[in-house]
Amino acid sequence: MTLTRRDFLKLIGGAAGALALSPFSRVMPLENFPQGNRLGRLTASVDVRAAPRIDYPSAGKLFEDTVVPLLNETIAGTFDMNYIDQRWVETPYGFIYAGFIQPVKNLPNVPLTEMPPGRQGFWAEVTVPYVDFVLENPTPGSPWIRDSMAIGNPLRLYYSQVMWVDQIRVSDVTGNIIYRINERYGSYGDIFWAEGAAFRPITEEEIAPINPDVDPALKKVIANLTYQTISCREGSREVYFCRMSSGAKWDLYGNQTENWSTPLGTHWTWRKSISIHMAGGTVGGGWDTPGVSWTTLFSGTGVAIHSTFWHNLYGMPRSHGCLNVAPEDAKWIFRWTTPVVSLEPGDITIQGAGGTHVVVEERPY
């Protein structure tokens, strides 16, 4: 018998005491997400409007993590001074500002039943809008997990995040394959259990270097803070272009600041990681983010080009100094730049200025 998510919740509601001792007994089945080739997950609670206009009254509210079909993308009918990007998305519920919608897909996988031969684990990407997980360790180590549990938020991983899987077993409640997951780099020591069908194993072929025959000295990343764009060049030829979000020019309270600015100048990529836990800052102004995939560090101890799942506001500064890009853009840049990263261990650090040039510049309008 296959348990639905609703059946499972009823079951654990009636037997919570018996199941509390076993984390892998509390792994929930995947949600029944909407069907469609184009889906979006809300990264914040938003007002829905009858037209793509900020001056229209709200026609209702949808909450964070709601997954909706994306019917059409359009330009705002009236200019919103709060945002540079003026894209809106039409959904079955009405129009929503696109910056608060993470484009996602719902692609469940046939999970592995055993580890690949000769390996102790594997990297895997979340290919559904989100997947809930439970902790194996009784006390959370990561601040984001502690905070989520304190306010009653679900513990989730999101589409495009990459994690390390080191155990496979069958749930003794649902009968489904479940994975034990952790973070190899930057981890606070937390161990997760989640539905295996949510994760697709990363292959060696998909992280193979792009244009490896090109002289590495000819490769250069140009990050333009004025236009919020990244251009990857081989000599004078542009081979890739994407939008980004660089370091914010204001703090959490709206005050102008340079504390989170992306450092200008010429840098070199010095560390790359398939996935890393990023944390820093201070209480009230810090950040703590798990599973940041396709990370290419180029300045200081933590400034990087990396994948982003928590917003879709590319084109305007909003990071803590890094260059936020869409997952597919981060992965391309990760594969194109040096040093080359192998699937195992999935992380490399070099000394000195031996990586790809990253030029961060500002230009007048």
MODA-V254642 format. One record per residue. N is the residue number from 1. RES is the residue in three letters. SS is DSSP state (~ for helix, > for strand, _ for the rest). PSI is psi in whole degrees, -180 to 180 (* if undefined). Layout:
((N RES SS PSI) (N RES SS PSI))
//
This chain:
((1 MET _ 135) (2 THR _ 123) (3 LEU _ 135) (4 THR _ 167) (5 ARG ~ -39) (6 ARG ~ -44) (7 ASP ~ -41) (8 PHE ~ -43) (9 LEU ~ -37) (10 LYS ~ -41) (11 LEU ~ -50) (12 ILE ~ -24) (13 GLY ~ -31) (14 GLY ~ -9) (15 ALA _ 35) (16 ALA ~ -39) (17 GLY ~ -40) (18 ALA ~ -32) (19 LEU ~ -14) (20 ALA _ -26) (21 LEU _ -11) (22 SER _ 103) (23 PRO ~ -38) (24 PHE ~ -7) (25 SER ~ -12) (26 ARG _ 8) (27 VAL _ 121) (28 MET _ 148) (29 PRO _ 163) (30 LEU _ 152) (31 GLU _ 156) (32 ASN _ 88) (33 PHE _ 158) (34 PRO _ 154) (35 GLN _ 157) (36 GLY _ 151) (37 ASN _ -25) (38 ARG _ 111) (39 LEU > 159) (40 GLY > 141) (41 ARG > 129) (42 LEU > 127) (43 THR _ -2) (44 ALA _ 164) (45 SER _ 133) (46 VAL > 157) (47 ASP > 139) (48 VAL > 138) (49 ARG > 157) (50 ALA _ -14) (51 ALA _ 162) (52 PRO _ 63) (53 ARG _ 126) (54 ILE _ -21) (55 ASP _ -1) (56 TYR _ 146) (57 PRO _ 155) (58 SER > 136) (59 ALA > 9) (60 GLY > 177) (61 LYS > 138) (62 LEU > 148) (63 PHE _ 161) (64 GLU _ 139) (65 ASP _ 0) (66 THR _ 136) (67 VAL > 126) (68 VAL > 148) (69 PRO > 141) (70 LEU _ 113) (71 LEU _ -38) (72 ASN > 151) (73 GLU > 137) (74 THR > 170) (75 ILE > 147) (76 ALA _ 142) (77 GLY _ -25) (78 THR _ 146) (79 PHE _ 130) (80 ASP _ 113) (81 MET _ -15) (82 ASN _ -18) (83 TYR _ 142) (84 ILE _ -45) (85 ASP _ 125) (86 GLN _ 26) (87 ARG > 139) (88 TRP > 159) (89 VAL > 135) (90 GLU > 132) (91 THR > 172) (92 PRO _ -16) (93 TYR _ -12) (94 GLY > -163) (95 PHE > 139) (96 ILE > 141) (97 TYR > 129) (98 ALA ~ -24) (99 GLY ~ -20) (100 PHE ~ 21) (101 ILE > 117) (102 GLN > 118) (103 PRO > 128) (104 VAL > 170) (105 LYS _ 161) (106 ASN _ 93) (107 LEU _ 76) (108 PRO _ 151) (109 ASN _ 158) (110 VAL _ 109) (111 PRO _ 154) (112 LEU _ 147) (113 THR _ -12) (114 GLU _ 163) (115 MET _ 146) (116 PRO _ 145) (117 PRO _ 132) (118 GLY _ 11) (119 ARG _ 150) (120 GLN _ -3) (121 GLY _ -180) (122 PHE > 152) (123 TRP > 140) (124 ALA > 142) (125 GLU > 139) (126 VAL > 125) (127 THR _ 15) (128 VAL _ 164) (129 PRO _ -41) (130 TYR > 162) (131 VAL > 131) (132 ASP > 149) (133 PHE > 164) (134 VAL > 154) (135 LEU > 140) (136 GLU _ -42) (137 ASN _ 137) (138 PRO _ -28) (139 THR _ 122) (140 PRO _ 142) (141 GLY _ -35) (142 SER _ 136) (143 PRO ~ -36) (144 TRP ~ -35) (145 ILE ~ -42) (146 ARG ~ -45) (147 ASP ~ -42) (148 SER ~ -43) (149 MET ~ -36) (150 ALA ~ -33) (151 ILE _ 6) (152 GLY _ 17) (153 ASN _ 148) (154 PRO _ 153) (155 LEU _ 118) (156 ARG > 151) (157 LEU > 151) (158 TYR > 159) (159 TYR _ 130) (160 SER _ -11) (161 GLN _ 147) (162 VAL > 132) (163 MET > 168) (164 TRP > 126) (165 VAL > 126) (166 ASP > -1) (167 GLN > 150) (168 ILE > 136) (169 ARG > 174) (170 VAL > 130) (171 SER _ 134) (172 ASP _ 3) (173 VAL _ -53) (174 THR _ -22) (175 GLY _ 4) (176 ASN _ 156) (177 ILE > 131) (178 ILE > 151) (179 TYR > 143) (180 ARG > 130) (181 ILE > 145) (182 ASN > 179) (183 GLU _ 120) (184 ARG _ -28) (185 TYR _ 125) (186 GLY _ 12) (187 SER _ 147) (188 TYR _ 5) (189 GLY _ 7) (190 ASP _ 143) (191 ILE _ 129) (192 PHE > 155) (193 TRP > 135) (194 ALA > 165) (195 GLU > 126) (196 GLY ~ -28) (197 ALA ~ -16) (198 ALA ~ -11) (199 PHE > 136) (200 ARG > 122) (201 PRO > 136) (202 ILE _ 138) (203 THR _ 159) (204 GLU _ -36) (205 GLU ~ -38) (206 GLU ~ -10) (207 ILE ~ 11) (208 ALA _ 145) (209 PRO _ 143) (210 ILE _ 130) (211 ASN _ 51) (212 PRO _ -18) (213 ASP _ -12) (214 VAL _ 136) (215 ASP _ 120) (216 PRO ~ -28) (217 ALA ~ -19) (218 LEU ~ -14) (219 LYS > 135) (220 LYS > 136) (221 VAL > 124) (222 ILE > 114) (223 ALA > 115) (224 ASN > 109) (225 LEU _ -26) (226 THR _ -48) (227 TYR _ -6) (228 GLN _ 52) (229 THR > 157) (230 ILE > 132) (231 SER > 124) (232 CYS > 125) (233 ARG > 144) (234 GLU > 99) (235 GLY _ -126) (236 SER _ 0) (237 ARG > 125) (238 GLU > 128) (239 VAL > -11) (240 TYR > 147) (241 PHE > 140) (242 CYS > 165) (243 ARG > 163) (244 MET _ 174) (245 SER > 116) (246 SER _ -168) (247 GLY > 137) (248 ALA _ 152) (249 LYS _ 9) (250 TRP > 160) (251 ASP _ -171) (252 LEU _ -20) (253 TYR _ 7) (254 GLY _ 5) (255 ASN _ 139) (256 GLN > 139) (257 THR _ 156) (258 GLU _ 4) (259 ASN _ -30) (260 TRP _ 15) (261 SER _ 144) (262 THR _ 129) (263 PRO _ 129) (264 LEU _ 163) (265 GLY > -172) (266 THR > 128) (267 HIS > 178) (268 TRP > 142) (269 THR _ 128) (270 TRP _ -15) (271 ARG > 142) (272 LYS > 140) (273 SER > 133) (274 ILE > -37) (275 SER > 141) (276 ILE > 148) (277 HIS > 125) (278 MET > 131) (279 ALA > 152) (280 GLY > -176) (281 GLY _ -163) (282 THR _ 169) (283 VAL _ 128) (284 GLY _ -20) (285 GLY _ 16) (286 GLY _ -173) (287 TRP > 154) (288 ASP > 100) (289 THR > 123) (290 PRO > 162) (291 GLY > 45) (292 VAL > 110) (293 SER > 158) (294 TRP > 57) (295 THR > 125) (296 THR > 102) (297 LEU > 139) (298 PHE > -10) (299 SER > 143) (300 GLY _ -145) (301 THR _ -6) (302 GLY _ 3) (303 VAL > 126) (304 ALA > 162) (305 ILE > 127) (306 HIS > 162) (307 SER > 152) (308 THR _ 130) (309 PHE _ -6) (310 TRP _ 0) (311 HIS _ 169) (312 ASN _ 38) (313 LEU _ 35) (314 TYR _ 138) (315 GLY _ -7) (316 MET _ 143) (317 PRO _ 134) (318 ARG _ 8) (319 SER > -177) (320 HIS _ 26) (321 GLY _ -24) (322 CYS _ 174) (323 LEU > 101) (324 ASN > 131) (325 VAL > 165) (326 ALA _ 153) (327 PRO ~ -44) (328 GLU ~ -32) (329 ASP ~ -43) (330 ALA ~ -40) (331 LYS ~ -41) (332 TRP ~ -47) (333 ILE ~ -40) (334 PHE ~ -43) (335 ARG ~ -29) (336 TRP ~ -35) (337 THR _ 165) (338 THR _ 155) (339 PRO _ 161) (340 VAL _ 136) (341 VAL _ 131) (342 SER _ 161) (343 LEU _ -33) (344 GLU _ 115) (345 PRO _ -2) (346 GLY _ 14) (347 ASP > 140) (348 ILE > 144) (349 THR > 136) (350 ILE _ 159) (351 GLN _ 147) (352 GLY _ -159) (353 ALA _ 55) (354 GLY _ -4) (355 GLY _ -160) (356 THR _ 140) (357 HIS > 135) (358 VAL > 112) (359 VAL > 118) (360 VAL > 121) (361 GLU > 161) (362 GLU _ 143) (363 ARG _ 144) (364 PRO _ 151) (365 TYR _ *))
//
